[in-house]
Amino acid sequence: MASPPAQRTVRAALAATATVALAGGIALPHAAADPAVPPNASEALRKYTELSSEAEKLNEEHLRAQDDLRAKQGELDKATGDLTAAHQAEEGLRGQVDLLTEATFEGARFNQLSALLVSDSQQDYLNRMAALDILATGNAEALGSLTEAVTKADDAQRRATEATNAATKLVEDIARRKSELDNQVREARAQYDTLSAADRRTLSDPGDTSRIAVPAGTAGRALEYALAQRGDPYVYGANGPDEWDCSSLMQQSYRAAGVSIPRTSYGQAGVGRPVSRAEVQAGDIIVYYADQHHVAMAVDNVRAVHASTEGVPVRIADIDSIGPINTIRRIEG
């Protein structure tokens, strides 16, 4: 049976990975994307873009490991519950088997011949034989149930052990990825500090902030919320209400429309139903890159609103300029 300390270790790791305040005041990133880099961008800006891109890839790996750890915790909790129930059933059935065995071999040690010899009448004989059959049948059923309970307990023990071992490895993996991610973020921020005023203006341009009509329905309400965040800063790991990363903006926008979607861009790549690039319409979620590390929301068939990366506010961009499209998902309709 998985020990309580093992479960506490996994739960503590889950709590630790959810913490956004890291050493040196660096917040834990979620997903980000490369800012649009103009053709005449400086070498420093291109370098910053490259470092940001590497940080987001490391971050996606970190987020997936966190998701895996949560899944393993769920498996461990279920296996532990099954194990407790199986042990309780086993204990009760062992008592039943012991009673039936005692009755069979101590209080009712009869066979057909002894039943016949001690019976006072034909009816008494039949009654004794029926009692023997009931004992035998009850003992066989109890033994069968006990065997099944022991098998279930063994299976639950195996699953609990496997889930604990897997979770322990994931805790170690998350710590390693977190360290790599922190280093990458620090490097990107150091590079940002070298950017010229012109480069920073390029990054901080909020773009189109004019009023945009949205369609009725869930998708329209989600898009309206996302558009209202234009100009808000991108902050690694932020969940709003005035700072965002790409996936938190998508999650909160659909939450405002009454729909729950996953926190990560990787998870959001599996919600709703897929649509083609030609079918894109307002409110669709567009996931970018092979590793699905960035997400945006379609404003129409040409534009999307997204939280890009640190130093870049939430803004509208051309759908195809944000990056290579991985999948497009429609939450409504």
Rosetta blueprint (number, residue, H / E / L):
1 M L
2 A L
3 S L
4 P H
5 P H
6 A H
7 Q H
8 R H
9 T H
10 V H
11 R H
12 A H
13 A H
14 L H
15 A H
16 A H
17 T H
18 A L
19 T L
20 V L
21 A E
22 L L
23 A H
24 G H
25 G H
26 I L
27 A E
28 L L
29 P L
30 H L
31 A L
32 A L
33 A L
34 D L
35 P L
36 A L
37 V L
38 P L
39 P L
40 N L
41 A L
42 S L
43 E H
44 A H
45 L H
46 R H
47 K H
48 Y H
49 T H
50 E H
51 L H
52 S H
53 S H
54 E H
55 A H
56 E H
57 K H
58 L H
59 N H
60 E H
61 E H
62 H H
63 L H
64 R H
65 A H
66 Q H
67 D H
68 D H
69 L H
70 R H
71 A H
72 K H
73 Q H
74 G H
75 E H
76 L H
77 D H
78 K H
79 A H
80 T H
81 G H
82 D H
83 L H
84 T H
85 A H
86 A H
87 H H
88 Q H
89 A H
90 E H
91 E H
92 G H
93 L H
94 R H
95 G H
96 Q H
97 V H
98 D H
99 L H
100 L H
101 T H
102 E H
103 A H
104 T H
105 F H
106 E H
107 G H
108 A L
109 R L
110 F L
111 N L
112 Q H
113 L H
114 S H
115 A H
116 L H
117 L H
118 V H
119 S L
120 D L
121 S L
122 Q H
123 Q H
124 D H
125 Y H
126 L H
127 N H
128 R H
129 M H
130 A H
131 A H
132 L H
133 D H
134 I H
135 L H
136 A H
137 T H
138 G H
139 N H
140 A H
141 E H
142 A H
143 L H
144 G H
145 S H
146 L H
147 T H
148 E H
149 A H
150 V H
151 T H
152 K H
153 A H
154 D H
155 D H
156 A H
157 Q H
158 R H
159 R H
160 A H
161 T H
162 E H
163 A H
164 T H
165 N H
166 A H
167 A H
168 T H
169 K H
170 L H
171 V H
172 E H
173 D H
174 I H
175 A H
176 R H
177 R H
178 K H
179 S H
180 E H
181 L H
182 D H
183 N H
184 Q H
185 V H
186 R H
187 E H
188 A H
189 R H
190 A H
191 Q H
192 Y H
193 D L
194 T L
195 L L
196 S L
197 A H
198 A H
199 D H
200 R H
201 R H
202 T H
203 L H
204 S H
205 D L
206 P L
207 G L
208 D L
209 T L
210 S L
211 R L
212 I L
213 A L
214 V L
215 P L
216 A L
217 G L
218 T H
219 A H
220 G H
221 R H
222 A H
223 L H
224 E H
225 Y H
226 A H
227 L H
228 A H
229 Q L
230 R L
231 G L
232 D L
233 P E
234 Y E
235 V L
236 Y L
237 G L
238 A L
239 N E
240 G L
241 P L
242 D L
243 E L
244 W E
245 D L
246 C H
247 S H
248 S H
249 L H
250 M H
251 Q H
252 Q H
253 S H
254 Y H
255 R H
256 A H
257 A L
258 G L
259 V L
260 S L
261 I L
262 P L
263 R L
264 T L
265 S H
266 Y H
267 G H
268 Q H
269 A L
270 G L
271 V L
272 G L
273 R E
274 P E
275 V L
276 S L
277 R H
278 A H
279 E H
280 V L
281 Q L
282 A L
283 G L
284 D L
285 I E
286 I E
287 V E
288 Y E
289 Y L
290 A L
291 D L
292 Q L
293 H L
294 H E
295 V E
296 A E
297 M E
298 A E
299 V L
300 D L
301 N L
302 V L
303 R E
304 A E
305 V E
306 H E
307 A L
308 S L
309 T L
310 E L
311 G L
312 V L
313 P E
314 V L
315 R E
316 I E
317 A E
318 D E
319 I H
320 D H
321 S H
322 I L
323 G L
324 P L
325 I E
326 N E
327 T E
328 I E
329 R E
330 R E
331 I L
332 E L
333 G L
